[in-house]
């Protein structure tokens, strides 16, 4: 049982390049989330998917797109990377579509945009 | 939106000391989690505690939902307790976590 896995662990992009961050969970959870963490701050929600087939914007969605590929996988895409998107990105999952259920986090992807 | 404030922002302890971290929130919640982010950046779930008291080894947590705060107690601290401790909440009617800015803890030998 791997929990929540993310690829890649590290990535360096040039301004304007695109990339997709991958996330998968093996806990049969319905809900999945993408967060970013900037230095000295807590995590901020980018997008989430309450259940397969649905996605919603979080606090900081600009510059990102997401795809809920199936129940296990939720990807985050940067179409044209900007230096302001330099951050650590975390994926998380939880049991239910809506409600207060505990969230579990992946190991993170450290992204640098030059 | 809901505000989550953690105190103190930084804490330095000698190994073996006890500490209390506080999390205040501005609205009613139906989920509260405490996390430890270790020096390698990994987020570790400590407690899921929307109300009441829980204990896990040297760590315990108490949430008083009616007064809108939660406390994390660390007893007999060890160097491996170093890192950042985050409180995060879900407000009623929502399903997404709002994080505080964390308490950075350094335990020296």
Interface residues (C-beta under 8 A of the other chain):
Chain A: X31 X33 X40 X41 X42 X43 X44 X45 X48 X50 X58 X88 X90 X92 X94 X96 X97 X98 X99 X100 X101 X102 X103 X104 X105 X107 X108 X110
Chain B: X4 X29 X30 X31 X33 X35 X41 X42 X43 X45 X48 X50 X86 X88 X90 X95 X96 X97 X98 X99 X100 X101 X102
